Amino acid sequence: MSAHILVVDDDAEIRRLLARYLGEQGFRVSLAGNRVECEARLDKEAVDLVVLDVMLPDGSGLDICRSLRARLPNIAIILVTALKEEVDRIVGLELGADDYLGKPFSPRELVARMRAVLRRTPLTTPAARAESGMHYRFEGFLADPAIRSVTDGDGHVVDLSGAEFQLLQVFLDRPGRVLSRDQLLDLTQGREAGPFDRSIDVLVSRLRRKFRDAGADNLLKTIRNGGYQLAARVETSEATS
């Protein structure tokens, strides 16, 4: 089943260009020119990934990203903007975006980013959610990649954004390994780090805080001049229907 993409941009020409190109690449595409149209689409349609412009006439894409992450935790979000300042990209990731792309960009690059995010992000359709897969157990927690959910021993949910869960799964797949920032950025976002890129540090800090609040104080270790390490035993099991 092809992924359903919602493109939210106030530039009609960009919407037409992306609709045509994404359709040629096999995606189902819906379009919105502002926040109101975006929210109306999401009320009526099951969307797997939102390509979201940061600058919209009726609201900030960053505010929309925050709202979407709270309302639809399993949806994937790629922010796009003409602003290239590092702080804007980090704020976007802090708010739960899965990736961030600066304008101008080529549709080919966007599709590469989308496919990378979708490979890491299970589709949100009922059929995709019903598929069995791998579960991870660690430090009293259960992680289910099919719905990107983490629960503690009492069944309480640890509220993670899509980007946070993707980073956690990278560690769960490599327990005990020391992973550098460059490795983590490549594995989670499919790109190389810039000289001042601290997005991985931001995500690690958020994961630490959320698991510390859930009772796991020392889940992720910082290895000096090395990177980060998951300090927990991980057991995997096949999910059952």
C-alpha positions, 0 to 999 in steps of 0.5 A: 500500500502506497504511503499517503502524503499531505503537502502543506505549503502556501505556495500554489506552484510548489504544491502543484510541483510536489503533487505531480512529482510525488504522484509519479513516485508512487505516493498518494498525495493531498494538498493544503495551503494553510493550517485550516486546510491542513487540519481539515484534511487530517480530520477526514483522511488517514495520512502517513507523512506531512511535508509541512512548511514552517511559514504559513499565512495563518500560523507557524508550522512549528506550532502545527508540528507541536499540535500534530505530535500531540494529536497524532503521535504516529504521524511522520513530519518533515518540516521545510523552510526558507530559514536555515538557522541551526536554532530553527532546525533544532526547535523543529526536532524538539517539537517532534519533527522527524526531519528538516529540509531547507528551501530551496530543495529538489523534489528528488531530495525530498523524496529521498528524505521521505523514504528514509523517514517512512522506512523508520516509521511504520505506516499509520493505516489499520492494516499496517498496524495489524502486522505482527513484528518485533517487540523489545523488552528493556529495563522493565519497559516494552517497546512496540515498533509497529505502533511506536509505543513504549510502556512501563511495567504498569502499562503506563505510556512513555510519550515519545515523538517519532524522532525520539522513538526512532533514536531509541530503536537504533539503540535497542537494535545495538545494545551496548554499542557505543554510537557516535553522533555521526552514526546516530544521525545517519541511522535516524535521519540518513544524512551527515552531521554539519560542523555545528549539528547538535540535533542528536544531543537534543534528542538524547537529552529528551530521551533521558529526561522522559525515561528518567521521569519514568524511573530509568535514570541511567538508560543512556550513557555519554562516552567521552570522545565516543558518543552514546551507549544504551546501558541496558539488557535488551530482549526481543520477541515476536509480537502475537496477534 
